[in-house]
């Protein structure tokens, strides 16, 4: 195997091999897939410090990890943005351990110190291969900041799923919300994977999101030209280029809720959703999620849906399973690696405790 570190300016030539690796990955990660990642790099993260660690077997790309750093005061980190909810490396399923071992060796040449891979799927095959590679080389590692993320796989029909996983009271509440909404007009669900239908659905999402609390806060994608263009570049496209499915709940043909799912391989990541707050009391966002779940379980248009969040999600309790997500920390230092990793984890915990305290204080002052 040979290794190579690429700059952001060299990414365009990497795309064909990169797409091939995504198709063969032992674990799908749309956030490190070309279409999504390049939309972020082009429009949002223009930092020249971004580099890409790659491992090749002959002319075949078998491992990829974008990263930043290190700097004087911090560890090197897998690349993450405000719109990146998994930093799990891409590893070829034909040789995940060998690819992970070569990747770790490459990372040591870049930074013989500490590394952080945020929001990795801890129990997934890619993270397991990385941990095995580290332990085979006697490199200390630990998982911090772990949490549960909702996932669902098509193990049953929609009706079976609802009866198995939702209490009867919640099913009645959902049915009541649907009936109340239908009293206002004709309710319908539609989905789009490409072309004009997808473009209209993404435009409806941007409009609805910006009209709600995210718009008032200034964090909706349409509030800034760069994030709006990111959404267009990442989510729209013709049939061959599209990686997005848009699900739309309409009332008298007017969108009242839109959900966007992006795909890598056969895994769908439900990255964005918005609902018209005019219909908050009708639970239109949740009603749309029910329709997405119905289509997923009955039509099997993906092998798994990933909630794609850093915590709580509207689908918690509606979907059937969770996976554990956390930050993988490890040290590649030649001396005092255990102690250095301990201090890094301690500093990370202190930083997060301070942020929570500051947030709580700000909320009390505002209240």
HUSUL-V807424 format. One record per helix or strand of 3 or more residues. SS is the DSSP state (helix for helix, strand for strand). FROM is the first residue (numbers start at 1). TO is the last residue. Records with the same first field share a line. If there is no record, write none. Layout:
SS=FROM-TO + FROM-TO
This chain:
strand=2-7 + 51-57 + 60-68 + 76-78 + 90-92 + 114-121 + 141-152 + 187-192 + 244-251 + 254-264 + 267-275 + 304-306 + 321-331
helix=8-10 + 12-24 + 30-32 + 34-43 + 96-110 + 125-136 + 158-165 + 168-182 + 195-211 + 213-217 + 221-223 + 225-235 + 277-282 + 284-299 + 337-366
